[in-house]
């Protein structure tokens, strides 16, 4: 996919939606940094605007920046299949207590991506139709992809932690 329109898309978003954002374009895959509260209106605009028509959410990725920083990065990779362009949106949110608006009503594939992030990182998505664990049992303790995760010794009597 072609990321060459990232700067133009960022400028259009600022102009049309009157929002503040930043962009990082001096990298192999440029991205636009936005606020979590702006996510739904930005994505609706990107998906519905002729000439942009972002019809596909490729994936949502989460990165734990660790307890010292106290933040999570959430990256949305979206594409326009017919127009052959792509953009990455990046949010940085607090590790504890902050929720990100769900995009499951806009792009159905967000449903499972958001559930996976909830399961493995503990980040909640407000407005999600079925936010529950997807990979681990419902009663699993903690979120394994957090940098401060400590695996439990046993789960229902089954040894979990093995020493090498």
C-alpha positions as CSV (number, residue, x, y, z in Angstrom):
1,X,0.0,0.0,0.0
2,X,1.0,3.6,-0.6
3,X,1.6,5.8,2.4
4,X,2.6,8.8,0.3
5,X,-0.6,10.7,1.0
6,X,-0.2,10.8,4.8
7,X,0.8,14.5,4.9
8,X,-2.1,15.5,2.6
9,X,-4.6,13.5,4.6
10,X,-3.3,15.1,7.9
11,X,-3.7,18.5,6.4
12,X,-7.2,17.8,5.2
13,X,-8.2,16.4,8.6
14,X,-7.0,19.6,10.3
15,X,-8.8,21.8,7.8
16,X,-12.1,19.9,7.5
17,X,-12.5,18.7,11.1
18,X,-10.8,21.6,12.9
19,X,-8.8,19.2,15.1
20,X,-5.2,19.3,16.3
21,X,-2.9,16.5,15.3
22,X,0.7,15.8,14.6
23,X,2.4,13.8,11.9
24,X,5.6,11.8,11.6
25,X,6.5,11.5,7.9
26,X,10.3,10.9,7.9
27,X,9.9,7.2,8.4
28,X,9.2,4.1,6.3
29,X,5.6,4.0,7.4
30,X,4.5,7.6,8.3
31,X,1.7,8.1,10.8
32,X,-0.7,10.7,12.2
33,X,-0.9,11.1,16.0
34,X,-4.4,11.9,17.2
35,X,-6.3,12.2,20.5
36,X,-8.4,9.2,21.5
37,X,-11.5,11.3,21.6
38,X,-11.1,12.4,18.0
39,X,-10.8,8.8,16.7
40,X,-14.5,8.2,15.8
41,X,-15.0,11.4,13.8
42,X,-11.7,11.0,12.0
43,X,-12.3,7.5,11.0
44,X,-15.9,8.2,9.9
45,X,-14.5,11.1,7.8
46,X,-11.8,8.9,6.3
47,X,-14.2,6.1,5.4
48,X,-17.0,8.3,4.0
49,X,-15.1,11.0,2.1
50,X,-14.9,10.6,-1.7
51,X,-11.2,10.6,-2.7
52,X,-10.2,9.0,0.6
53,X,-12.6,6.1,1.0
54,X,-10.8,4.1,3.6
55,X,-12.9,1.0,3.4
56,X,-10.6,-1.5,5.2
57,X,-9.2,-1.6,8.8
58,X,-6.2,-3.8,8.3
59,X,-5.3,-4.2,12.0
60,X,-5.1,-2.5,15.3
61,X,-1.8,-2.8,17.2
62,X,-1.0,-2.0,20.8
63,X,2.4,-1.4,22.4
64,X,3.0,-1.2,26.1
65,X,5.5,1.6,26.8
66,X,6.0,0.2,30.3
67,X,5.1,1.2,33.8
68,X,7.7,4.0,34.0
69,X,6.1,5.8,31.1
70,X,2.6,4.8,32.1
71,X,1.2,4.7,28.5
72,X,0.0,2.4,25.7
73,X,0.3,3.2,22.0
74,X,-2.6,2.1,19.8
75,X,-2.0,2.1,16.1
76,X,-4.7,1.8,13.5
77,X,-3.6,0.6,10.0
78,X,-6.4,1.5,7.5
79,X,-6.5,1.2,3.7
80,X,-8.5,2.2,0.7
81,X,-8.5,-1.0,-1.4
82,X,-9.9,0.6,-4.6
83,X,-7.8,3.8,-4.3
84,X,-4.7,1.9,-3.2
85,X,-3.6,4.1,-0.4
86,X,-3.1,3.6,3.3
87,X,-2.6,5.6,6.5
88,X,-1.7,4.8,10.1
89,X,-3.3,6.6,13.0
90,X,-1.6,6.5,16.4
91,X,-3.0,7.2,19.8
92,X,-1.1,7.3,23.1
93,X,-3.3,6.6,26.1
94,X,-2.7,6.1,29.9
95,X,-2.2,2.5,30.9
96,X,-4.8,2.7,33.6
97,X,-8.3,4.0,33.5
98,X,-8.5,5.4,30.0
99,X,-10.8,4.0,27.4
100,X,-10.6,4.3,23.6
101,X,-13.8,4.6,21.5
102,X,-14.7,1.4,19.7
103,X,-14.7,1.4,15.9
104,X,-16.6,-1.9,15.7
105,X,-19.7,-0.2,14.3
106,X,-17.7,1.4,11.5
107,X,-15.4,-1.5,10.6
108,X,-16.6,-5.0,11.7
109,X,-13.0,-6.3,11.9
110,X,-12.4,-3.9,14.8
111,X,-14.5,-6.2,17.0
112,X,-11.9,-8.9,17.3
113,X,-8.9,-6.6,17.2
114,X,-10.3,-4.6,20.1
115,X,-11.1,-7.8,22.1
116,X,-7.6,-9.1,21.6
117,X,-6.1,-5.8,22.8
118,X,-8.5,-5.8,25.8
119,X,-7.5,-9.4,26.6
120,X,-3.7,-9.0,26.2
121,X,-3.2,-5.4,27.3
122,X,-6.2,-4.6,29.5
123,X,-7.2,-1.5,27.4
124,X,-11.0,-1.0,27.3
125,X,-12.9,0.2,24.3
126,X,-16.0,2.2,25.1
127,X,-19.1,1.3,23.0
128,X,-17.8,-2.1,22.1
129,X,-20.7,-4.6,21.5
130,X,-19.0,-7.6,23.3
131,X,-15.9,-6.6,25.1
132,X,-14.6,-9.8,26.7
133,X,-11.5,-12.0,26.5
134,X,-11.0,-13.7,23.2
135,X,-7.8,-15.7,23.6
136,X,-7.6,-16.4,27.4
137,X,-10.1,-17.9,29.8
138,X,-12.5,-15.3,31.3
139,X,-11.0,-15.8,34.8
140,X,-7.4,-15.5,33.7
141,X,-5.4,-13.1,35.9
142,X,-3.7,-10.1,34.3
143,X,-2.8,-9.1,30.8
144,X,0.2,-11.1,29.3
145,X,1.5,-8.5,26.9
146,X,2.0,-5.8,29.6
147,X,5.6,-5.3,30.4
148,X,4.9,-5.7,34.1
149,X,2.9,-8.9,33.8
150,X,3.7,-11.6,36.3
151,X,2.4,-15.0,35.2
152,X,0.5,-16.9,37.8
153,X,2.1,-20.1,39.2
154,X,-1.1,-22.2,38.6
155,X,-4.4,-22.0,36.8
156,X,-7.1,-24.2,38.3
157,X,-4.4,-26.6,39.6
158,X,-2.5,-26.7,36.4
159,X,1.1,-25.6,36.5
160,X,1.5,-22.5,34.3
161,X,5.0,-21.2,35.0
162,X,7.9,-23.5,33.9
163,X,11.5,-22.7,34.6
164,X,13.9,-23.4,31.8
